[in-house]
């Protein structure tokens, strides 16, 4: 199975946005604020699953699919936010890589 990357997710979100452009809010920085709030709500649902199921949330065959679905919801809103602010996968990779290197040297032993 191949990796599932940001570019593929962004393209899928663009498709969804196009499909529902007459019903959903348009993609814009203003909408990005709302998408962030929706994403936080989805993160809350992930937290609820973990709170209710503890360590078994990832291992239980009945709980794991629900946990995975809620995490997918978080990623969908995350990608909507990237679209709303026009952030490309290249920009994200650059920022992520820079942050990674800063963090790697932040707490040296």
N, C-alpha and C positions, 0 to 999 in steps of 0.2 A: 504494500500500500504506500502510495506517495505521501509526502508531507502536505498538510493543509495549511496554506500560508495566507498572509494578510492580503495579498493581491487577489487571490481567489475569493476570500471573504468579502472584500470590497466590491468586487464585480457582482457577487450574489446580492449584496445590499443595494447596489445600483439597479439591478433587475427588479428587486422588490419595490424600490422607490418609484421606478417607472410604472410598474404594474398598478400601483395604488396612488399615483400622483394626484388623482382627482378627489381622493378621500383623506390622504395623510397630509400633514404639514409639509411644505416644501423644504428642500435642503438649503439651509442658511445658518449663519452663526447664531441668530436668534433661536432657531429651532434646536441648535446644538445644546443650548441650556436645558431645554425640555427633555431632550434625549438623555442628558446626563442624569436628570432626576429620575427618569424611567429606569435607567441602568442601575441606579442606587436601589430602587425598589426591587429589581431582580436580584441584586446582591443580597438584599434582605431575605429573599426567598431561599437563596443558597444557605445563608446563615441559619435560617429556621430548620432546614433539613438536617444540617450538621448538629444543631442544638438538640433536636428531637432524637437523632439517631447516633450521636457520638461517633466513636471510632468506626462503627460498622457502616456508616453512611457510604463509604466507598467500596465496601466489600459485600454488602447485602445485595443479592440479585434482584430484589424488589425495589430497593432504595436507589441503587446506583444509576439506573436509567433516568429516574426523576432528577437526581443530582446533576447528571450530565446534561439533561434538557435545560435545566435552569442556568447552568453555566453557558450553554449555547445562547440562551436569551441575553445573558450579560454581554457576550461577544457580539451579538447582533447589534445591540445598542451602542457598544463601543465602536464598532465599525460605522454606524450611522453618525456618531460624533466626529469621527475622522472625516467622513464625507462632508458633514456640515461645515467644518472648519477648513476643508480643502487640504488636509494633511495627507501626503502621499506615503506609500510604503517605504520609499527611499528616505524621506525625511524622518520617518519613524525609526527606521533601522539606524540611521546616523545618530539620532538622539539617544536611542536605546544603547547603542554601542558605547557612546561617550559616557553615559551614565554608568554603565557596567564597569568601565575602566576606572572611573572616579571611585566607585564603591569598592572595587578590588584593592585600591590603595588607601582607602579611608581608615580602616582599622587594622593597620599592620601589627603583627605580633612582635 
